[in-house]
Amino acid sequence: MAASMEPDFLSKTTHEQQEYLLSNVKDWSILNGLAVRPPAYLFPAGTDLSGALATTAPVTLYPSLFPRACFDEARAIQKAYNELYAAIARDREWLKHIVERLIEVDDFIANLWSVHLEVEKEGYAQNLTLGIFRSDYMIHTDSASPDEKPTIKQVEFNTIASSFGGLSTKVSQLHSYLNSIAAYPLTSPHVVTPTSFPANPCIDSLSLGFSTAHCAYGPSKSSPPLPLCILFIVTVPESNIFDQLALSTPLQTTYGIPTFRLDFRFILDHTSVSADKKRVLIYSPPHSPDSSYEVSLIYFRAGYSPSHYPTQASWDARLQLERSAAIKCPSILTHLAGSKKIQQVLATPNSPHLSNFLSRTSSSDMIERIRNTFTAIYPLDDTPEGQYAVRLATNPKDSGGYVLKPQREGGGNNIYGAKIPEFLRGLGDDQQKWRSYILMELIKPPTLRNSIFRNGEVQSGEVIGELGVYGVCLWRNGNDETGGKKGGEVKDGEVVENWEAGFLLRTKGSSSEEGGVAAGFGAVDSPCLIEV
């Protein structure tokens, strides 16, 4: 495996080829929006260039070799994964059973659940939910069985702010372009072929998902009718703005849908909910306060982290959006479905939950294929599995093969290996706090050699990659428009639209523990598919 995954690029690149390659990377990326806002520390002291400059996004100079069979499998099972998490988000009682284990020890989860309970008392005004999902995998190789083919193992499943769909399409285009202009040294014909660079439909597929949900909302519910719009909830400033604009711009130019960006901090200043039972969400743009739009769809690119909720007003803002008639991407329940605890419950050996959720929509073969992507994940509680995990996590000799994960999105939150015992000691003897974490067996991907271009500097060396596969899923939640029950029973929900929507490859140095690009750990990459 290791030999067949080793690219020829770095060892065969001359200085002149490197300069030619790098100049084309810089020029193409700015021309085509493969960019980010540069960090403030690069600016001269005393200057304010925020919003005025762009720089090439952190990218690999070369595509990374990736087993074609693993790539195809990850994409083939995405629709079933979409169905799984749509089913979880629809099952309030099952979610309640899981979440109630966490709310006493995790304030963030508790506050999210409180928003749901407040809306549930009033009744949900919208029966549709849009999921823009991303399932992340690493290639796993068994060092004890070198003849076995590599497989994919799931790192996590993202249900909110699944970023880099915009830039992932562009980096695939970049690497294909560089190959077409002979910026790469010649490689063995059997390694790189014309079909080695798969097209990445992320921008088109995700934008179509937003447009589909917008159309499903139907005509204006206001009286008199108002023009409809899509609202992106964001943080400002946002270094990753071009990734977001790659998705919002086609909504304007291709679909003719007015699309606005709203800073999470100012939701209450610029939105309101109608006082009638329809609970229409009205948006008044600050640049045109006399204009009013009815919001058909809310897309959250903020609101996934506790840092986005510094005051009670922040939670009031999330509640205002959730209780409105706008379609949410994601809804508060879908947000909760993405917690690491859910992943752990699904992956527990002999767990019936996966089959229970998918038995009506997926074959037994597909369910088993999803199960095969799970790695060992344990709770830290008083169950037999939890106590086994506690022994592993507190023993420095055993903890090296594991990662400790909280119920958080975004990079920089995980605790790795030998650091786990000390971290847990810092939590004290209160075992309740431990329950907000899961212990996950580390996946062991093969290392490659590549070069990462970040903030004007090139770093070359051993790297590992993480493949994300996007999914779009629109579903009805099964309740009537007010969230109540008909005939004493909750109606079954249904998936209205469901498709796999492209991919993202992120690469980081093999010694780096985190892989988030926006968090400063990795780079956007694209796969060069090979037979292994």
C-alpha positions, -999 to +999 in steps of 0.1 A: +000+000+000+026+025+010+047+021-021+017+024-044+005+055-027+038+074-030+036+101-057+065+110-080+058+147-080+081+161-053+111+140-061+110+149-098+103+186-095+131+210-104+135+245-091+123+260-124+093+237-124+084+247-088+085+284-097+064+278-128+039+258-107+037+283-079+032+313-101+003+296-118-012+286-085-011+322-073-026+337-104-052+311-111-065+311-075-071+348-074-086+349-109-110+322-099-118+329-063-098+301-047-091+326-019-095+337+017-091+370+035-055+371+049-050+371+086-046+404+103-011+397+115+001+400+079-009+436+077+015+465+086+009+478+121-017+507+122-033+498+089-069+486+084-071+464+052-099+442+064-122+434+034-097+449+010-073+421+003-075+384-007-049+357-008-047+322-021-065+298+001-043+272+018-039+246-009-017+217-018+004+223-049-002+187-061-033+165-060-030+137-035-031+101-046-063+084-033-076+049-038-104+049-064-124+022-047-124+041-014-134+073-032-163+056-050-175+038-019-177+071+001-198+087-026-220+057-031-232+055+005-238+092+010-275+091+001-281+064+028-262+086+053-285+115+043-315+094+050-301+082+083-296+117+097-329+130+083-346+101+102-327+109+134-337+146+132-373+136+128-374+113+158-378+137+187-383+111+213-352+092+204-332+125+203-346+134+236-334+102+252-298+109+239-297+146+246-310+143+281-278+124+290-258+155+280-278+186+291-266+184+327-230+184+317-229+204+284-244+239+286-243+244+248-262+212+241-286+222+269-293+256+254-298+242+219-323+217+234-341+245+253-346+263+220-363+232+206-385+229+237-396+265+234-406+261+198-423+227+204-445+243+230-457+268+205-457+244+176-433+243+147-444+266+119-424+248+092-426+212+083-397+211+059-360+209+067-329+211+045-298+193+053-264+202+037-244+174+052-207+163+049-195+129+060-157+129+067-135+098+062-099+088+064-083+059+046-075+031+071-047+006+066-041-023+089-004-026+095-009-061+108-024-072+075-004-054+048-020-074+020-055-061+028-070-034+007-075+001+023-109+010+036-127+042+046-134+050+083-157+078+093-141+107+113-174+126+118-207+136+103-214+173+099-249+186+100-243+224+103-220+248+085-204+221+064-179+244+048-155+244+018-180+231-007-172+262-028-135+260-026-134+223-031-148+226-066-122+253-074-092+234-061-102+204-082-103+227-112-070+242-102-052+209-101-067+198-134-056+231-150-021+227-137-019+192-151-032+205-185-004+231-188+023+206-179+030+222-145+035+188-130+065+165-139+058+134-159+047+104-138+044+068-146+015+063-171-002+038-148-004+063-119-019+093-135-044+090-164-070+113-180-096+099-156-075+104-125-090+139-118-127+135-110-150+165-117-163+180-085-199+193-087-201+208-052-210+244-062-237+234-087-251+206-064-252+226-032-267+257-049-293+235-065-301+223-030-308+258-018-329+266-048-349+234-044-357+243-008-366+278-018-390+265-044-405+240-019-413+269+005-440+280-020-454+315-026-453+343-001-474+338+030-475+375+038-504+398+031-498+417+009-472+392-006-435+401-002-406+391-024-388+360-012-352+357-003-326+333+011-306+344+042-271+332+050-263+336+087-226+344+090-199+357+112-182+390+104-154+394+096-152+360+078-118+349+064-136+321+044-160+344+027-152+334-008-162+298-001-196+311+010-199+335-020-192+306-044-225+291-032-246+323-028-236+340-061-253+313-083-285+317-063-285+353-077-271+348-111-285+314-121-317+311-101-326+347-097-331+344-059-323+374-038-297+362-013-284+381+016-257+377+043-266+386+079-242+388+108-254+364+135-249+393+160-276+414+143-303+389+137-327+407+161-319+441+146-329+432+110-354+404+113-389+400+127-415+373+129-451+381+120-475+380+149-500+357+132-500+319+132-480+318+100-450+333+117-434+346+085-398+357+089-393+392+076-358+406+067-351+443+063-316+448+048-296+474+067-285+489+034-322+493+024-342+496+056-374+505+038-373+472+019-388+440+033-383+404+022-399+372+033-373+346+041-378+312+025-346+296+037-321+302+065-286+287+059-264+287+090-227+293+085-226+305+121-242+294+153-224+261+156-200+272+183-206+284+219-185+314+211-213+326+187-236+329+217-219+354+241-252+368+255-288+357+261-297+379+231-278+355+209-300+326+221-330+348+216-319+353+180-316+316+174-350+311+189-365+338+167-352+321+136-362+286+147-398+295+155-403+312+122-419+296+090-386+298+071-370+265+062-339+260+083-306+245+071-302+230+096-331+230+120-322+229+157-329+192+159-307+185+128-280+205+145-283+183+176-283+152+155-247+161+145-234+158+180-206+133+186-228+115+211-251+105+182-221+091+163-210+071+193-245+056+199-248+046+162-213+030+162-215+011+195-210-026+187-243-045+183-262-013+184-297-018+168-302+019+160-286+020+126-309-008+113-339+007+130-335+040+113-327+026+078-345-007+075-374+009+056-353+029+031-320+010+027-311-026+019-293-048+045-262-046+022-262-008+023-267-008+061-237-031+065-216-009+042-224+021+064-216+000+095-183-009+080-173+028+080-175+030+118-144+028+140-145+020+177-162+048+196-170+047+233-189+068+259-173+079+291-201+069+315-211+041+339-221+016+313-197-014+308-185+001+275-180+035+293-160+020+321-138+002+296-133+035+278-124+052+311-097+027+317-083+032+283-084+070+285-068+073+319-039+049+311-011+067+293+000+034+278-034+028+262-046+063+254-021+069+226-043+051+201-074+073+208-088+108+205-111+125+229-139+145+213-165+170+228-199+178+212-184+206+191-181+216+155-150+232+141-113+225+145-091+227+176-114+210+201-100+175+202-076+159+227-052+134+214-033+104+227-009+109+256-026+143+265-059+126+273-052+113+308-039+147+320-069+165+304-094+142+322-076+147+355-082+184+349-119+178+348-117+166+384-136+138+400-170+149+387-178+120+363-207+139+350-183+162+331-168+132+314-201+123+298-199+152+274-170+135+256-166+104+235-134+083+231-127+073+195-100+050+182-076+068+160-077+060+123-043+052+108-042+067+073-012+062+050+012+091+047+021+108+014+044+136+003+030+169-008+036+206-006+012+230+011+010+267+001-003+289+029+001+326+036+028+329+009+050+301+021+055+266+008+060+237+032+068+202+019+068+169+037+047+140+048+009+146+049-023+127+055-057+134+040-093+134+050-121+130+024-155+147+029-185+138+009-214+163+007-251+154+007-283+174+001-314+162+017-348+179+019-375+162+041-408+166+058-407+161+095-440+142+098-459+167+118-485+192+106-476+228+099-480+237+136-459+208+149-488+191+165-502+156+162-530+145+140-553+118+154-531+114+184-502+101+164-472+118+147-473+112+110-443+096+094-420+120+077-406+116+043-375+125+023-385+148-006-351+152-023-318+134-017-286+134-036-248+131-031-233+165-038-196+164-044-165+160-022-137+178-003-102+166+003-083+183+032-047+176+038-025+183+068+010+176+079+012+140+092+023+153+127-007+177+129-035+165+152-062+188+137-073+191+101-096+222+100-085+245+071-103+276+085-090+268+119-054+270+106-044+234+105-049+220+070-052+228+033-077+222+006-067+194-018-081+172-045-078+135-052-058+120-080-075+086-082-054+054-085-060+017-084-046+001-053 
